[in-house]
Each structure stands twice: as structure tokens, then as C-alpha cells.
């Protein structure tokens, strides 16, 4: 298995990097997705970090 480039998804509220996903080289814009943050204890907007 080839090592995939990973990016983190950081909570936009508290800044915690709660998720890592495989980077998609075909996608240039920054991913923003609603995910559960265990620190905020609710669904918040998470942004891709590089
Ligand atoms: Zn949070």
C-alpha cells in the first residue's frame, strides 16, 4: 500500500485537529465539513489544514 498524503480537519471553533483524511490532489479548494468535535461536544465546521 502506497503512503497517502494526509491532511487534518481542524475544528473551526476550538482549533482541535480531530480528523485526518487522505489528501485529494484533484481538489484545490479547502474542504469544509460539519463533523462532531469531542471537545466542543457538538457538530462544528471543520476545515482542512495543510
Ligand atoms: Zn471544537
mmCIF file of the protein (N, C-alpha, C, O) and its ligand, coordinates in Angstrom:
data_MODEL
# 
_entry.id   MODEL 
# 
loop_
_entity.id 
_entity.type 
_entity.pdbx_number_of_molecules 
1 polymer     1 
2 non-polymer 1 
# 
_entity_poly.entity_id                      1 
_entity_poly.type                           'polypeptide(L)' 
_entity_poly.nstd_linkage                   no 
_entity_poly.nstd_monomer                   no 
_entity_poly.pdbx_seq_one_letter_code       
;(UNK)(UNK)(UNK)(UNK)(UNK)(UNK)(UNK)(UNK)(UNK)(UNK)(UNK)(UNK)(UNK)(UNK)(UNK)(UNK)
(UNK)(UNK)(UNK)(UNK)(UNK)(UNK)(UNK)(UNK)(UNK)(UNK)(UNK)(UNK)(UNK)(UNK)(UNK)(UNK)
(UNK)(UNK)(UNK)(UNK)(UNK)(UNK)(UNK)(UNK)(UNK)(UNK)(UNK)(UNK)(UNK)(UNK)(UNK)(UNK)
(UNK)(UNK)
;
_entity_poly.pdbx_seq_one_letter_code_can   XXXXXXXXXXXXXXXXXXXXXXXXXXXXXXXXXXXXXXXXXXXXXXXXXX 
_entity_poly.pdbx_strand_id                 A 
# 
loop_
_entity_poly_seq.entity_id 
_entity_poly_seq.num 
_entity_poly_seq.mon_id 
_entity_poly_seq.hetero 
1 1  UNK n 
1 2  UNK n 
1 3  UNK n 
1 4  UNK n 
1 5  UNK n 
1 6  UNK n 
1 7  UNK n 
1 8  UNK n 
1 9  UNK n 
1 10 UNK n 
1 11 UNK n 
1 12 UNK n 
1 13 UNK n 
1 14 UNK n 
1 15 UNK n 
1 16 UNK n 
1 17 UNK n 
1 18 UNK n 
1 19 UNK n 
1 20 UNK n 
1 21 UNK n 
1 22 UNK n 
1 23 UNK n 
1 24 UNK n 
1 25 UNK n 
1 26 UNK n 
1 27 UNK n 
1 28 UNK n 
1 29 UNK n 
1 30 UNK n 
1 31 UNK n 
1 32 UNK n 
1 33 UNK n 
1 34 UNK n 
1 35 UNK n 
1 36 UNK n 
1 37 UNK n 
1 38 UNK n 
1 39 UNK n 
1 40 UNK n 
1 41 UNK n 
1 42 UNK n 
1 43 UNK n 
1 44 UNK n 
1 45 UNK n 
1 46 UNK n 
1 47 UNK n 
1 48 UNK n 
1 49 UNK n 
1 50 UNK n 
# 
loop_
_struct_asym.id 
_struct_asym.entity_id 
A 1 
B 2 
# 
loop_
_chem_comp.id 
_chem_comp.type 
_chem_comp.mon_nstd_flag 
UNK 'L-peptide linking' . 
ZN  non-polymer         . 
# 
_pdbx_entity_nonpoly.entity_id   2 
_pdbx_entity_nonpoly.name        ? 
_pdbx_entity_nonpoly.comp_id     ZN 
# 
_pdbx_nonpoly_scheme.asym_id         B 
_pdbx_nonpoly_scheme.entity_id       2 
_pdbx_nonpoly_scheme.mon_id          ZN 
_pdbx_nonpoly_scheme.ndb_seq_num     1 
_pdbx_nonpoly_scheme.pdb_seq_num     101 
_pdbx_nonpoly_scheme.auth_seq_num    101 
_pdbx_nonpoly_scheme.pdb_mon_id      ZN 
_pdbx_nonpoly_scheme.auth_mon_id     ZN 
_pdbx_nonpoly_scheme.pdb_strand_id   A 
_pdbx_nonpoly_scheme.pdb_ins_code    . 
# 
loop_
_atom_site.group_PDB 
_atom_site.id 
_atom_site.type_symbol 
_atom_site.label_atom_id 
_atom_site.label_alt_id 
_atom_site.label_comp_id 
_atom_site.label_asym_id 
_atom_site.label_entity_id 
_atom_site.label_seq_id 
_atom_site.pdbx_PDB_ins_code 
_atom_site.Cartn_x 
_atom_site.Cartn_y 
_atom_site.Cartn_z 
_atom_site.occupancy 
_atom_site.B_iso_or_equiv 
_atom_site.pdbx_formal_charge 
_atom_site.auth_seq_id 
_atom_site.auth_comp_id 
_atom_site.auth_asym_id 
_atom_site.auth_atom_id 
_atom_site.pdbx_PDB_model_num 
ATOM   1   N  N  . UNK A 1 1  ? 0.845   -1.199 0.000  1.00 0.00 ? 1   UNK A N  1 
ATOM   2   C  CA . UNK A 1 1  ? 0.000   0.000  0.000  1.00 0.00 ? 1   UNK A CA 1 
ATOM   3   C  C  . UNK A 1 1  ? 0.877   1.244  0.000  1.00 0.00 ? 1   UNK A C  1 
ATOM   4   O  O  . UNK A 1 1  ? 1.823   1.371  0.778  1.00 0.00 ? 1   UNK A O  1 
ATOM   5   N  N  . UNK A 1 2  ? 0.537   2.135  -0.879 1.00 0.00 ? 2   UNK A N  1 
ATOM   6   C  CA . UNK A 1 2  ? 1.314   3.377  -1.013 1.00 0.00 ? 2   UNK A CA 1 
ATOM   7   C  C  . UNK A 1 2  ? 0.900   4.348  0.077  1.00 0.00 ? 2   UNK A C  1 
ATOM   8   O  O  . UNK A 1 2  ? -0.284  4.482  0.383  1.00 0.00 ? 2   UNK A O  1 
ATOM   9   N  N  . UNK A 1 3  ? 1.868   5.018  0.656  1.00 0.00 ? 3   UNK A N  1 
ATOM   10  C  CA . UNK A 1 3  ? 1.573   6.020  1.683  1.00 0.00 ? 3   UNK A CA 1 
ATOM   11  C  C  . UNK A 1 3  ? 0.793   7.164  1.059  1.00 0.00 ? 3   UNK A C  1 
ATOM   12  O  O  . UNK A 1 3  ? 1.203   7.745  0.054  1.00 0.00 ? 3   UNK A O  1 
ATOM   13  N  N  . UNK A 1 4  ? -0.322  7.469  1.667  1.00 0.00 ? 4   UNK A N  1 
ATOM   14  C  CA . UNK A 1 4  ? -1.135  8.554  1.146  1.00 0.00 ? 4   UNK A CA 1 
ATOM   15  C  C  . UNK A 1 4  ? -0.833  9.831  1.896  1.00 0.00 ? 4   UNK A C  1 
ATOM   16  O  O  . UNK A 1 4  ? -0.549  9.823  3.094  1.00 0.00 ? 4   UNK A O  1 
ATOM   17  N  N  . UNK A 1 5  ? -0.900  10.909 1.177  1.00 0.00 ? 5   UNK A N  1 
ATOM   18  C  CA . UNK A 1 5  ? -0.733  12.198 1.828  1.00 0.00 ? 5   UNK A CA 1 
ATOM   19  C  C  . UNK A 1 5  ? -1.996  12.499 2.622  1.00 0.00 ? 5   UNK A C  1 
ATOM   20  O  O  . UNK A 1 5  ? -3.117  12.359 2.133  1.00 0.00 ? 5   UNK A O  1 
ATOM   21  N  N  . UNK A 1 6  ? -1.778  12.910 3.849  1.00 0.00 ? 6   UNK A N  1 
ATOM   22  C  CA . UNK A 1 6  ? -2.916  13.148 4.718  1.00 0.00 ? 6   UNK A CA 1 
ATOM   23  C  C  . UNK A 1 6  ? -3.016  14.624 5.072  1.00 0.00 ? 6   UNK A C  1 
ATOM   24  O  O  . UNK A 1 6  ? -2.018  15.338 5.175  1.00 0.00 ? 6   UNK A O  1 
ATOM   25  N  N  . UNK A 1 7  ? -4.237  15.043 5.251  1.00 0.00 ? 7   UNK A N  1 
ATOM   26  C  CA . UNK A 1 7  ? -4.467  16.381 5.761  1.00 0.00 ? 7   UNK A CA 1 
ATOM   27  C  C  . UNK A 1 7  ? -5.362  16.253 6.986  1.00 0.00 ? 7   UNK A C  1 
ATOM   28  O  O  . UNK A 1 7  ? -6.134  15.303 7.114  1.00 0.00 ? 7   UNK A O  1 
ATOM   29  N  N  . UNK A 1 8  ? -5.246  17.211 7.867  1.00 0.00 ? 8   UNK A N  1 
ATOM   30  C  CA . UNK A 1 8  ? -6.053  17.190 9.078  1.00 0.00 ? 8   UNK A CA 1 
ATOM   31  C  C  . UNK A 1 8  ? -7.277  18.079 8.893  1.00 0.00 ? 8   UNK A C  1 
ATOM   32  O  O  . UNK A 1 8  ? -7.250  19.069 8.161  1.00 0.00 ? 8   UNK A O  1 
ATOM   33  N  N  . UNK A 1 9  ? -8.346  17.695 9.578  1.00 0.00 ? 9   UNK A N  1 
ATOM   34  C  CA . UNK A 1 9  ? -9.523  18.549 9.636  1.00 0.00 ? 9   UNK A CA 1 
ATOM   35  C  C  . UNK A 1 9  ? -9.587  19.145 11.037 1.00 0.00 ? 9   UNK A C  1 
ATOM   36  O  O  . UNK A 1 9  ? -9.715  18.424 12.026 1.00 0.00 ? 9   UNK A O  1 
ATOM   37  N  N  . UNK A 1 10 ? -9.497  20.460 11.107 1.00 0.00 ? 10  UNK A N  1 
ATOM   38  C  CA . UNK A 1 10 ? -9.468  21.134 12.392 1.00 0.00 ? 10  UNK A CA 1 
ATOM   39  C  C  . UNK A 1 10 ? -10.806 21.803 12.674 1.00 0.00 ? 10  UNK A C  1 
ATOM   40  O  O  . UNK A 1 10 ? -11.413 22.423 11.801 1.00 0.00 ? 10  UNK A O  1 
ATOM   41  N  N  . UNK A 1 11 ? -11.239 21.661 13.907 1.00 0.00 ? 11  UNK A N  1 
ATOM   42  C  CA . UNK A 1 11 ? -12.470 22.314 14.343 1.00 0.00 ? 11  UNK A CA 1 
ATOM   43  C  C  . UNK A 1 11 ? -12.308 23.822 14.221 1.00 0.00 ? 11  UNK A C  1 
ATOM   44  O  O  . UNK A 1 11 ? -11.313 24.380 14.684 1.00 0.00 ? 11  UNK A O  1 
ATOM   45  N  N  . UNK A 1 12 ? -13.273 24.481 13.605 1.00 0.00 ? 12  UNK A N  1 
ATOM   46  C  CA . UNK A 1 12 ? -13.172 25.925 13.410 1.00 0.00 ? 12  UNK A CA 1 
ATOM   47  C  C  . UNK A 1 12 ? -13.507 26.683 14.688 1.00 0.00 ? 12  UNK A C  1 
ATOM   48  O  O  . UNK A 1 12 ? -13.290 27.892 14.771 1.00 0.00 ? 12  UNK A O  1 
ATOM   49  N  N  . UNK A 1 13 ? -14.037 25.976 15.682 1.00 0.00 ? 13  UNK A N  1 
ATOM   50  C  CA . UNK A 1 13 ? -14.405 26.632 16.936 1.00 0.00 ? 13  UNK A CA 1 
ATOM   51  C  C  . UNK A 1 13 ? -13.235 26.582 17.923 1.00 0.00 ? 13  UNK A C  1 
ATOM   52  O  O  . UNK A 1 13 ? -12.822 27.619 18.443 1.00 0.00 ? 13  UNK A O  1 
ATOM   53  N  N  . UNK A 1 14 ? -12.703 25.394 18.182 1.00 0.00 ? 14  UNK A N  1 
ATOM   54  C  CA . UNK A 1 14 ? -11.645 25.259 19.190 1.00 0.00 ? 14  UNK A CA 1 
ATOM   55  C  C  . UNK A 1 14 ? -10.282 24.987 18.562 1.00 0.00 ? 14  UNK A C  1 
ATOM   56  O  O  . UNK A 1 14 ? -9.267  25.058 19.256 1.00 0.00 ? 14  UNK A O  1 
ATOM   57  N  N  . UNK A 1 15 ? -10.233 24.683 17.298 1.00 0.00 ? 15  UNK A N  1 
ATOM   58  C  CA . UNK A 1 15 ? -8.959  24.501 16.620 1.00 0.00 ? 15  UNK A CA 1 
ATOM   59  C  C  . UNK A 1 15 ? -8.360  23.122 16.734 1.00 0.00 ? 15  UNK A C  1 
ATOM   60  O  O  . UNK A 1 15 ? -7.268  22.887 16.215 1.00 0.00 ? 15  UNK A O  1 
ATOM   61  N  N  . UNK A 1 16 ? -9.042  22.195 17.401 1.00 0.00 ? 16  UNK A N  1 
ATOM   62  C  CA . UNK A 1 16 ? -8.510  20.852 17.542 1.00 0.00 ? 16  UNK A CA 1 
ATOM   63  C  C  . UNK A 1 16 ? -8.531  20.113 16.211 1.00 0.00 ? 16  UNK A C  1 
ATOM   64  O  O  . UNK A 1 16 ? -9.486  20.209 15.441 1.00 0.00 ? 16  UNK A O  1 
ATOM   65  N  N  . UNK A 1 17 ? -7.463  19.380 15.961 1.00 0.00 ? 17  UNK A N  1 
ATOM   66  C  CA . UNK A 1 17 ? -7.413  18.580 14.736 1.00 0.00 ? 17  UNK A CA 1 
ATOM   67  C  C  . UNK A 1 17 ? -7.992  17.205 15.046 1.00 0.00 ? 17  UNK A C  1 
ATOM   68  O  O  . UNK A 1 17 ? -7.296  16.311 15.528 1.00 0.00 ? 17  UNK A O  1 
ATOM   69  N  N  . UNK A 1 18 ? -9.244  17.065 14.767 1.00 0.00 ? 18  UNK A N  1 
ATOM   70  C  CA . UNK A 1 18 ? -9.960  15.866 15.198 1.00 0.00 ? 18  UNK A CA 1 
ATOM   71  C  C  . UNK A 1 18 ? -9.929  14.744 14.173 1.00 0.00 ? 18  UNK A C  1 
ATOM   72  O  O  . UNK A 1 18 ? -10.120 13.582 14.529 1.00 0.00 ? 18  UNK A O  1 
ATOM   73  N  N  . UNK A 1 19 ? -9.699  15.060 12.940 1.00 0.00 ? 19  UNK A N  1 
ATOM   74  C  CA . UNK A 1 19 ? -9.772  14.042 11.896 1.00 0.00 ? 19  UNK A CA 1 
ATOM   75  C  C  . UNK A 1 19 ? -8.612  14.204 10.930 1.00 0.00 ? 19  UNK A C  1 
ATOM   76  O  O  . UNK A 1 19 ? -8.111  15.306 10.705 1.00 0.00 ? 19  UNK A O  1 
ATOM   77  N  N  . UNK A 1 20 ? -8.208  13.097 10.376 1.00 0.00 ? 20  UNK A N  1 
ATOM   78  C  CA . UNK A 1 20 ? -7.271  13.156 9.253  1.00 0.00 ? 20  UNK A CA 1 
ATOM   79  C  C  . UNK A 1 20 ? -7.898  12.416 8.092  1.00 0.00 ? 20  UNK A C  1 
ATOM   80  O  O  . UNK A 1 20 ? -8.520  11.367 8.258  1.00 0.00 ? 20  UNK A O  1 
ATOM   81  N  N  . UNK A 1 21 ? -7.726  12.976 6.932  1.00 0.00 ? 21  UNK A N  1 
ATOM   82  C  CA . UNK A 1 21 ? -8.266  12.368 5.727  1.00 0.00 ? 21  UNK A CA 1 
ATOM   83  C  C  . UNK A 1 21 ? -7.174  12.308 4.678  1.00 0.00 ? 21  UNK A C  1 
ATOM   84  O  O  . UNK A 1 21 ? -6.161  13.001 4.775  1.00 0.00 ? 21  UNK A O  1 
ATOM   85  N  N  . UNK A 1 22 ? -7.387  11.493 3.700  1.00 0.00 ? 22  UNK A N  1 
ATOM   86  C  CA . UNK A 1 22 ? -6.435  11.420 2.594  1.00 0.00 ? 22  UNK A CA 1 
ATOM   87  C  C  . UNK A 1 22 ? -6.574  12.674 1.743  1.00 0.00 ? 22  UNK A C  1 
ATOM   88  O  O  . UNK A 1 22 ? -7.683  13.083 1.398  1.00 0.00 ? 22  UNK A O  1 
ATOM   89  N  N  . UNK A 1 23 ? -5.451  13.275 1.412  1.00 0.00 ? 23  UNK A N  1 
ATOM   90  C  CA . UNK A 1 23 ? -5.473  14.467 0.575  1.00 0.00 ? 23  UNK A CA 1 
ATOM   91  C  C  . UNK A 1 23 ? -5.864  14.084 -0.845 1.00 0.00 ? 23  UNK A C  1 
ATOM   92  O  O  . UNK A 1 23 ? -5.459  13.044 -1.365 1.00 0.00 ? 23  UNK A O  1 
ATOM   93  N  N  . UNK A 1 24 ? -6.648  14.936 -1.446 1.00 0.00 ? 24  UNK A N  1 
ATOM   94  C  CA . UNK A 1 24 ? -7.049  14.716 -2.819 1.00 0.00 ? 24  UNK A CA 1 
ATOM   95  C  C  . UNK A 1 24 ? -6.363  15.743 -3.710 1.00 0.00 ? 24  UNK A C  1 
ATOM   96  O  O  . UNK A 1 24 ? -6.715  16.923 -3.674 1.00 0.00 ? 24  UNK A O  1 
ATOM   97  N  N  . UNK A 1 25 ? -5.395  15.315 -4.505 1.00 0.00 ? 25  UNK A N  1 
ATOM   98  C  CA . UNK A 1 25 ? -4.634  16.266 -5.332 1.00 0.00 ? 25  UNK A CA 1 
ATOM   99  C  C  . UNK A 1 25 ? -5.480  16.938 -6.398 1.00 0.00 ? 25  UNK A C  1 
ATOM   100 O  O  . UNK A 1 25 ? -5.078  17.955 -6.963 1.00 0.00 ? 25  UNK A O  1 
ATOM   101 N  N  . UNK A 1 26 ? -6.646  16.379 -6.674 1.00 0.00 ? 26  UNK A N  1 
ATOM   102 C  CA . UNK A 1 26 ? -7.502  16.976 -7.707 1.00 0.00 ? 26  UNK A CA 1 
ATOM   103 C  C  . UNK A 1 26 ? -8.371  18.097 -7.161 1.00 0.00 ? 26  UNK A C  1 
ATOM   104 O  O  . UNK A 1 26 ? -9.020  18.826 -7.912 1.00 0.00 ? 26  UNK A O  1 
ATOM   105 N  N  . UNK A 1 27 ? -8.370  18.217 -5.879 1.00 0.00 ? 27  UNK A N  1 
ATOM   106 C  CA . UNK A 1 27 ? -9.224  19.230 -5.262 1.00 0.00 ? 27  UNK A CA 1 
ATOM   107 C  C  . UNK A 1 27 ? -8.342  20.351 -4.722 1.00 0.00 ? 27  UNK A C  1 
ATOM   108 O  O  . UNK A 1 27 ? -7.474  20.114 -3.882 1.00 0.00 ? 27  UNK A O  1 
ATOM   109 N  N  . UNK A 1 28 ? -8.562  21.544 -5.196 1.00 0.00 ? 28  UNK A N  1 
ATOM   110 C  CA . UNK A 1 28 ? -7.696  22.665 -4.821 1.00 0.00 ? 28  UNK A CA 1 
ATOM   111 C  C  . UNK A 1 28 ? -8.285  23.479 -3.684 1.00 0.00 ? 28  UNK A C  1 
ATOM   112 O  O  . UNK A 1 28 ? -7.551  24.004 -2.846 1.00 0.00 ? 28  UNK A O  1 
ATOM   113 N  N  . UNK A 1 29 ? -9.588  23.584 -3.651 1.00 0.00 ? 29  UNK A N  1 
ATOM   114 C  CA . UNK A 1 29 ? -10.189 24.417 -2.612 1.00 0.00 ? 29  UNK A CA 1 
ATOM   115 C  C  . UNK A 1 29 ? -10.133 23.705 -1.271 1.00 0.00 ? 29  UNK A C  1 
ATOM   116 O  O  . UNK A 1 29 ? -10.006 22.482 -1.210 1.00 0.00 ? 29  UNK A O  1 
ATOM   117 N  N  . UNK A 1 30 ? -10.226 24.462 -0.220 1.00 0.00 ? 30  UNK A N  1 
ATOM   118 C  CA . UNK A 1 30 ? -10.151 23.927 1.114  1.00 0.00 ? 30  UNK A CA 1 
ATOM   119 C  C  . UNK A 1 30 ? -11.472 23.250 1.493  1.00 0.00 ? 30  UNK A C  1 
ATOM   120 O  O  . UNK A 1 30 ? -12.555 23.816 1.341  1.00 0.00 ? 30  UNK A O  1 
ATOM   121 N  N  . UNK A 1 31 ? -11.343 22.052 1.980  1.00 0.00 ? 31  UNK A N  1 
ATOM   122 C  CA . UNK A 1 31 ? -12.528 21.307 2.370  1.00 0.00 ? 31  UNK A CA 1 
ATOM   123 C  C  . UNK A 1 31 ? -13.090 21.858 3.680  1.00 0.00 ? 31  UNK A C  1 
ATOM   124 O  O  . UNK A 1 31 ? -12.361 22.104 4.641  1.00 0.00 ? 31  UNK A O  1 
ATOM   125 N  N  . UNK A 1 32 ? -14.406 22.039 3.683  1.00 0.00 ? 32  UNK A N  1 
ATOM   126 C  CA . UNK A 1 32 ? -15.069 22.429 4.923  1.00 0.00 ? 32  UNK A CA 1 
ATOM   127 C  C  . UNK A 1 32 ? -16.226 21.479 5.126  1.00 0.00 ? 32  UNK A C  1 
ATOM   128 O  O  . UNK A 1 32 ? -17.056 21.291 4.236  1.00 0.00 ? 32  UNK A O  1 
ATOM   129 N  N  . UNK A 1 33 ? -16.276 20.884 6.297  1.00 0.00 ? 33  UNK A N  1 
ATOM   130 C  CA . UNK A 1 33 ? -17.284 19.859 6.526  1.00 0.00 ? 33  UNK A CA 1 
ATOM   131 C  C  . UNK A 1 33 ? -17.728 19.889 7.981  1.00 0.00 ? 33  UNK A C  1 
ATOM   132 O  O  . UNK A 1 33 ? -16.943 20.171 8.887  1.00 0.00 ? 33  UNK A O  1 
ATOM   133 N  N  . UNK A 1 34 ? -18.992 19.594 8.176  1.00 0.00 ? 34  UNK A N  1 
ATOM   134 C  CA . UNK A 1 34 ? -19.538 19.526 9.532  1.00 0.00 ? 34  UNK A CA 1 
ATOM   135 C  C  . UNK A 1 34 ? -19.211 18.166 10.137 1.00 0.00 ? 34  UNK A C  1 
ATOM   136 O  O  . UNK A 1 34 ? -19.577 17.122 9.596  1.00 0.00 ? 34  UNK A O  1 
ATOM   137 N  N  . UNK A 1 35 ? -18.517 18.200 11.264 1.00 0.00 ? 35  UNK A N  1 
ATOM   138 C  CA . UNK A 1 35 ? -18.179 16.959 11.948 1.00 0.00 ? 35  UNK A CA 1 
ATOM   139 C  C  . UNK A 1 35 ? -18.306 17.162 13.439 1.00 0.00 ? 35  UNK A C  1 
ATOM   140 O  O  . UNK A 1 35 ? -18.314 18.283 13.948 1.00 0.00 ? 35  UNK A O  1 
ATOM   141 N  N  . UNK A 1 36 ? -18.405 16.024 14.126 1.00 0.00 ? 36  UNK A N  1 
ATOM   142 C  CA . UNK A 1 36 ? -18.539 16.102 15.571 1.00 0.00 ? 36  UNK A CA 1 
ATOM   143 C  C  . UNK A 1 36 ? -17.198 16.391 16.214 1.00 0.00 ? 36  UNK A C  1 
ATOM   144 O  O  . UNK A 1 36 ? -16.210 15.707 15.946 1.00 0.00 ? 36  UNK A O  1 
ATOM   145 N  N  . UNK A 1 37 ? -17.166 17.406 17.063 1.00 0.00 ? 37  UNK A N  1 
ATOM   146 C  CA . UNK A 1 37 ? -15.961 17.723 17.826 1.00 0.00 ? 37  UNK A CA 1 
ATOM   147 C  C  . UNK A 1 37 ? -16.167 17.270 19.254 1.00 0.00 ? 37  UNK A C  1 
ATOM   148 O  O  . UNK A 1 37 ? -17.110 17.699 19.920 1.00 0.00 ? 37  UNK A O  1 
ATOM   149 N  N  . UNK A 1 38 ? -15.284 16.400 19.729 1.00 0.00 ? 38  UNK A N  1 
ATOM   150 C  CA . UNK A 1 38 ? -15.463 15.872 21.082 1.00 0.00 ? 38  UNK A CA 1 
ATOM   151 C  C  . UNK A 1 38 ? -15.111 16.905 22.144 1.00 0.00 ? 38  UNK A C  1 
ATOM   152 O  O  . UNK A 1 38 ? -15.500 16.771 23.304 1.00 0.00 ? 38  UNK A O  1 
ATOM   153 N  N  . UNK A 1 39 ? -14.378 17.931 21.744 1.00 0.00 ? 39  UNK A N  1 
ATOM   154 C  CA . UNK A 1 39 ? -14.034 18.982 22.708 1.00 0.00 ? 39  UNK A CA 1 
ATOM   155 C  C  . UNK A 1 39 ? -15.181 19.974 22.854 1.00 0.00 ? 39  UNK A C  1 
ATOM   156 O  O  . UNK A 1 39 ? -15.499 20.416 23.958 1.00 0.00 ? 39  UNK A O  1 
ATOM   157 N  N  . UNK A 1 40 ? -15.795 20.315 21.723 1.00 0.00 ? 40  UNK A N  1 
ATOM   158 C  CA . UNK A 1 40 ? -16.958 21.198 21.755 1.00 0.00 ? 40  UNK A CA 1 
ATOM   159 C  C  . UNK A 1 40 ? -18.221 20.424 22.094 1.00 0.00 ? 40  UNK A C  1 
ATOM   160 O  O  . UNK A 1 40 ? -19.226 21.016 22.490 1.00 0.00 ? 40  UNK A O  1 
ATOM   161 N  N  . UNK A 1 41 ? -18.178 19.107 21.940 1.00 0.00 ? 41  UNK A N  1 
ATOM   162 C  CA . UNK A 1 41 ? -19.305 18.223 22.194 1.00 0.00 ? 41  UNK A CA 1 
ATOM   163 C  C  . UNK A 1 41 ? -20.498 18.564 21.324 1.00 0.00 ? 41  UNK A C  1 
ATOM   164 O  O  . UNK A 1 41 ? -21.644 18.488 21.768 1.00 0.00 ? 41  UNK A O  1 
ATOM   165 N  N  . UNK A 1 42 ? -20.233 18.932 20.114 1.00 0.00 ? 42  UNK A N  1 
ATOM   166 C  CA . UNK A 1 42 ? -21.301 19.192 19.161 1.00 0.00 ? 42  UNK A CA 1 
ATOM   167 C  C  . UNK A 1 42 ? -20.721 19.166 17.757 1.00 0.00 ? 42  UNK A C  1 
ATOM   168 O  O  . UNK A 1 42 ? -19.507 19.091 17.570 1.00 0.00 ? 42  UNK A O  1 
ATOM   169 N  N  . UNK A 1 43 ? -21.602 19.229 16.786 1.00 0.00 ? 43  UNK A N  1 
ATOM   170 C  CA . UNK A 1 43 ? -21.144 19.291 15.404 1.00 0.00 ? 43  UNK A CA 1 
ATOM   171 C  C  . UNK A 1 43 ? -20.709 20.711 15.084 1.00 0.00 ? 43  UNK A C  1 
ATOM   172 O  O  . UNK A 1 43 ? -21.450 21.673 15.286 1.00 0.00 ? 43  UNK A O  1 
ATOM   173 N  N  . UNK A 1 44 ? -19.508 20.812 14.589 1.00 0.00 ? 44  UNK A N  1 
ATOM   174 C  CA . UNK A 1 44 ? -18.974 22.116 14.225 1.00 0.00 ? 44  UNK A CA 1 
ATOM   175 C  C  . UNK A 1 44 ? -18.382 22.027 12.823 1.00 0.00 ? 44  UNK A C  1 
ATOM   176 O  O  . UNK A 1 44 ? -18.191 20.940 12.277 1.00 0.00 ? 44  UNK A O  1 
ATOM   177 N  N  . UNK A 1 45 ? -18.101 23.174 12.267 1.00 0.00 ? 45  UNK A N  1 
ATOM   178 C  CA . UNK A 1 45 ? -17.459 23.209 10.963 1.00 0.00 ? 45  UNK A CA 1 
ATOM   179 C  C  . UNK A 1 45 ? -15.978 22.885 11.119 1.00 0.00 ? 45  UNK A C  1 
ATOM   180 O  O  . UNK A 1 45 ? -15.275 23.510 11.913 1.00 0.00 ? 45  UNK A O  1 
ATOM   181 N  N  . UNK A 1 46 ? -15.518 21.914 10.361 1.00 0.00 ? 46  UNK A N  1 
ATOM   182 C  CA . UNK A 1 46 ? -14.114 21.560 10.366 1.00 0.00 ? 46  UNK A CA 1 
ATOM   183 C  C  . UNK A 1 46 ? -13.490 21.965 9.039  1.00 0.00 ? 46  UNK A C  1 
ATOM   184 O  O  . UNK A 1 46 ? -14.090 21.802 7.977  1.00 0.00 ? 46  UNK A O  1 
ATOM   185 N  N  . UNK A 1 47 ? -12.293 22.486 9.120  1.00 0.00 ? 47  UNK A N  1 
ATOM   186 C  CA . UNK A 1 47 ? -11.601 22.925 7.918  1.00 0.00 ? 47  UNK A CA 1 
ATOM   187 C  C  . UNK A 1 47 ? -10.333 22.129 7.725  1.00 0.00 ? 47  UNK A C  1 
ATOM   188 O  O  . UNK A 1 47 ? -9.654  21.730 8.671  1.00 0.00 ? 47  UNK A O  1 
ATOM   189 N  N  . UNK A 1 48 ? -10.051 21.919 6.478  1.00 0.00 ? 48  UNK A N  1 
ATOM   190 C  CA . UNK A 1 48 ? -8.830  21.216 6.102  1.00 0.00 ? 48  UNK A CA 1 
ATOM   191 C  C  . UNK A 1 48 ? -7.605  22.061 6.427  1.00 0.00 ? 48  UNK A C  1 
ATOM   192 O  O  . UNK A 1 48 ? -7.587  23.268 6.186  1.00 0.00 ? 48  UNK A O  1 
ATOM   193 N  N  . UNK A 1 49 ? -6.595  21.421 6.970  1.00 0.00 ? 49  UNK A N  1 
ATOM   194 C  CA . UNK A 1 49 ? -5.320  22.105 7.206  1.00 0.00 ? 49  UNK A CA 1 
ATOM   195 C  C  . UNK A 1 49 ? -4.250  21.428 6.364  1.00 0.00 ? 49  UNK A C  1 
ATOM   196 O  O  . UNK A 1 49 ? -4.364  20.246 6.041  1.00 0.00 ? 49  UNK A O  1 
ATOM   197 N  N  . UNK A 1 50 ? -3.230  22.160 6.015  1.00 0.00 ? 50  UNK A N  1 
ATOM   198 C  CA . UNK A 1 50 ? -2.155  21.590 5.197  1.00 0.00 ? 50  UNK A CA 1 
ATOM   199 C  C  . UNK A 1 50 ? -0.817  21.801 5.874  1.00 0.00 ? 50  UNK A C  1 
ATOM   200 O  O  . UNK A 1 50 ? 0.215   21.392 5.342  1.00 0.00 ? 50  UNK A O  1 
HETATM 201 ZN ZN . ZN  B 2 .  ? -14.111 22.005 18.645 1.00 0.00 ? 101 ZN  A ZN 1 
# 
